[in-house]
Amino acid sequence: MQYNEKNTRRDYDKGGISRHDLNSNPFQQMAQWMDAAKQANSLDATAMTLATVDETGQPSARVVLLKHFNDQGFCWYTNYASRKGQQLEKNPKAALSFYWRELSRQVQIEGTVKKLSAAEADEYFHSRPLDSQISAAVSHQSQPVDSRQTMEQKAEQLKAQYKDQVPRPETWGGYLLAPHYFEFWQGRPNRLHDRFVYLLQDGVWKIQRLQP
Ligand SMILES: Cc1cc2nc3c(=O)[nH]c(=O)nc-3n(C[C@H](O)[C@H](O)[C@H](O)COP(=O)(O)O)c2cc1C
């Protein structure tokens, strides 16, 4: 089996970024780019690839949805007993990556991760649609299951039991990644792209242009 995409490429022509375009605060810069992605009707603008590493050094990556961020960090919700949850328990370092194809932009963020409080998890869990709460309660995320039917039966039982809201499973909650590194990438024609990193040094964000 061979799959060849050697000739698949396109030019990125959505403009460039220069040092004086950048906000000195990378969280503000991220907010500006997130706003722009939404204005460009980027589907799943808040979807980010989350990379974690297990205790042997093996990385794994999957998409999760960014739910909120501020100057402290970037937050998502998941199951603490999932594969990523187990990896973060042992190694609380992670990386996030956003790609907004409509704008030819990528953002990479690296930092350390901690759990959000139970109160924050409760608040967000119960703000979700009832069916989503049921699915989260039914799923032992990342564990094997014999059939889909097994999960659907459990969901039906919970639907009959709870009409307004479902108790939040103890293993379901949020994480916050506190960054020490950001990279903003703007695709440019002919592969001479713009890249700027923000590095946290002695509590101050230093900005540096990188070669593409
Ligand atoms: C667009 C998209 C959004 C997703 N959002 C989430 C999310 O917010 N939380 C989550 O736990 N899984 C989310 N998933 C599923 C994860 O990618 C993954 O399958 C799941 O979290 C189990 O990952 P793990 O076994 O590596 O822990 C999403 C998947 C996609 C494609």
PDBQT file of the ligand as one rigid body, heavy atoms in Angstrom, charges set to zero:
ROOT
HETATM    1  C1  LIG A 301     -13.645  18.297  17.179  1.00  0.00    +0.000 C 
HETATM    2  C2  LIG A 301     -13.398  17.406  18.374  1.00  0.00    +0.000 A 
HETATM    3  C3  LIG A 301     -13.638  17.902  19.647  1.00  0.00    +0.000 A 
HETATM    4  C4  LIG A 301     -13.420  17.098  20.765  1.00  0.00    +0.000 A 
HETATM    5  N1  LIG A 301     -13.575  17.650  22.013  1.00  0.00    +0.000 NA
HETATM    6  C5  LIG A 301     -13.280  16.903  23.094  1.00  0.00    +0.000 A 
HETATM    7  C6  LIG A 301     -13.311  17.501  24.402  1.00  0.00    +0.000 A 
HETATM    8  O1  LIG A 301     -13.558  18.708  24.577  1.00  0.00    +0.000 OA
HETATM    9  N2  LIG A 301     -13.042  16.703  25.470  1.00  0.00    +0.000 N 
HETATM   10  C7  LIG A 301     -12.715  15.379  25.329  1.00  0.00    +0.000 A 
HETATM   11  O2  LIG A 301     -12.484  14.712  26.339  1.00  0.00    +0.000 OA
HETATM   12  N3  LIG A 301     -12.644  14.797  24.108  1.00  0.00    +0.000 NA
HETATM   13  C8  LIG A 301     -12.907  15.532  22.990  1.00  0.00    +0.000 A 
HETATM   14  N4  LIG A 301     -12.811  14.965  21.738  1.00  0.00    +0.000 N 
HETATM   15  C9  LIG A 301     -12.429  13.516  21.642  1.00  0.00    +0.000 C 
HETATM   16  C10 LIG A 301     -10.907  13.378  21.816  1.00  0.00    +0.000 C 
HETATM   17  O3  LIG A 301     -10.252  13.733  20.607  1.00  0.00    +0.000 OA
HETATM   18  C11 LIG A 301     -10.476  11.963  22.248  1.00  0.00    +0.000 C 
HETATM   19  O4  LIG A 301     -10.997  10.995  21.351  1.00  0.00    +0.000 OA
HETATM   20  C12 LIG A 301     -10.940  11.611  23.661  1.00  0.00    +0.000 C 
HETATM   21  O5  LIG A 301     -10.798  12.714  24.537  1.00  0.00    +0.000 OA
HETATM   22  C13 LIG A 301     -10.138  10.441  24.225  1.00  0.00    +0.000 C 
HETATM   23  O6  LIG A 301      -8.771  10.751  24.176  1.00  0.00    +0.000 OA
HETATM   24  P1  LIG A 301      -7.650   9.944  24.999  1.00  0.00    +0.000 P 
HETATM   25  O7  LIG A 301      -8.001   8.471  24.928  1.00  0.00    +0.000 OA
HETATM   26  O8  LIG A 301      -6.340  10.254  24.326  1.00  0.00    +0.000 OA
HETATM   27  O9  LIG A 301      -7.690  10.441  26.422  1.00  0.00    +0.000 OA
HETATM   28  C14 LIG A 301     -12.994  15.755  20.602  1.00  0.00    +0.000 A 
HETATM   29  C15 LIG A 301     -12.746  15.263  19.317  1.00  0.00    +0.000 A 
HETATM   30  C16 LIG A 301     -12.933  16.087  18.230  1.00  0.00    +0.000 A 
HETATM   31  C17 LIG A 301     -12.590  15.548  16.853  1.00  0.00    +0.000 C 
ENDROOT
TORSDOF 0
